[in-house]
Amino acid sequence: MVTANHDLVLRNWFEALLVFLRQGLAQPIVQAYKQKYASVNYMGVMRETLKTATFEPDPAMFINEDMFLSNLDLSACFTLMLRRWDDVFQAKLGRPGKRNIERLKDLRNNWAHPNNANSITLDEVCSAAESAIEILKVFPSQPEITQVREIYQQLLQLRSPDASNVEASDSETTSTTQVIATNGEFTQEDTQLIHPVVENMEFYLEVIERNGRTNCLHVPVQQGRVIVGRSNSAHLGLNDPKVSRVHLLVVKNGTGLFLTDLRSANGTLLEGQPVIPNEPTHWGIGQVITVGDTWLILRRSSE
């Protein structure tokens, strides 16, 4: 049970870190291309940069900048940076920046590989957070760097209960989650993540629109995690203007289902009570989540 909870927390923090990293990189990448290729079609340059012998980007992605940003995933962000590094990003980020991007790309690809999805280690997540902070520091006025620093604080707590506020010390916002660790293992004080084991249970998210229409579509929680949001790249896309583009992370493990509000603009309610951002919270069968003007009800396949 302790090992399962430890793995769940690591995967939750790493998933959230990658989401915030994508949010922090997307707009600066587009602005850098726009500035560098002001005299030509910068969207066309980005399309050619993403194109390979075996991959042709969806033309609909390049209709306008908003469409491009909503469909730009983290892997594409890394590709756009590394393939045009010398021309577009070298002057701003330098050689250390390139090493950080390459490290983040390797960690992300290793974690995303089906055979390695559960093998992410605390040291690897810490390394990813440190690299993300160094990259995001270059781009001013980004709330994402505060969010990544908060994640880094949680990782330091996992590494050592007495860890100091090394890189996150200049952040005024500190998450209320206090994870207690002893020799790298969780203690029973981490009660928030300990629940009865639910064997072989299949979960579904029932979507109900608050305007009076009921959407009968049942979306299964596939591969243990679902991103909920308004973005076209979200696993569960919601056509609700009050929902953030990347609003909510839902994670399944052997102990049940957990949700994490990803610092959404309008927040998330569980049974009418606000969910603390960035903090994994258990979601029980039949409980209602409110995001924007939409309800999400947790069901299981036998219902």
Helices and strands as residue ranges (DSSP letters): H 2-36, H 42-50, G 59-62, H 65-71, H 74-83, I 85-89, H 90-112, G 114-116, H 122-136, H 143-159, G 168-170, E 181-182, E 185-186, G 191-193, E 203-209, E 214-220, G 222-224, E 225-229, E 236-237, E 248-253, E 256-261, E 268-270, E 273-274, E 281-282, E 288-291, E 294-300
